[in-house]
Amino acid sequence: MSNEVELTAEERQAAETVFGDRLSLAERYVQHLATSGMERGLLGPREVPRLWSRHVLNCAVVANLIDKDAHVADVGSGAGLPGLTFALARADLELTLIEPLERRCIWLHEVVEDLGLDNVTIMRGRAEQVVDHVNADFATARAVSALTNLAGLTIPLLHGKGTVLAIKGRSAAEEVEKASKVIRRLGGKKTEVVTVGEDILAEPTTVVRIHVA
């Protein structure tokens, strides 16, 4: 079976909008995901046909919520989702990918080197272990943990000022309700559920945005 991942016409249009002249780099990243990423267990074979729609584009559109020249810490980066998609979509951003598992860090290093991304730093460790070494403007995460736990992993990386962008599913509002006390205790001033990518994606991305003053 070939692991060549073809873009549908709709996906290509969305990818061109998001990645612009860096689309060929994004395509190379997707090939890494579909080959060595799958072989090393970073994602399952069932995900390969929907890498663009469900994973890469779903993440990349969230870069629209990030300020110019911001430093972004991506917690539990895994296969680089969303962190590497932001680095590809926005050359102005500085990304720190935080990942505890060594095998995933090795893979991330290989991909970053192959793509020539000079705006990415990979840090091996858990978020709570690296908090003294990272001072981010934005903290992001996807499929890491429920918000009650995730708030404690992301908000401290902002050191009192910045924004958390947590990519979530349909239960986002419910998670916000359950985590509201924890978020407030950690310094979150305003929490909202926003959607991005409505204009280019069949299924827009749901994001929990926490403003920390």
Buried (B, 14 or more C-beta within 10 A) or exposed (E): EEBEBEBEEBBBEBBBBBBEEBBEBBBBBBBBBBBBBBEEEBBEEEBBEEBBBEBBBBBBBBBEBBEEEBBBBBBBBBBBBBBBBBBBBBEEBBBBBBBBEEEBBBBBBEBBEEBEBEBBBBBBBEBEEBBEEBBBBBBBBBEBBBBBEBBBBBBBBBBEEBBBBBBBEEEBEEBBEBBBEBBEEBBBEEBEBBEBBEEBBEEBBBBBBBBBE
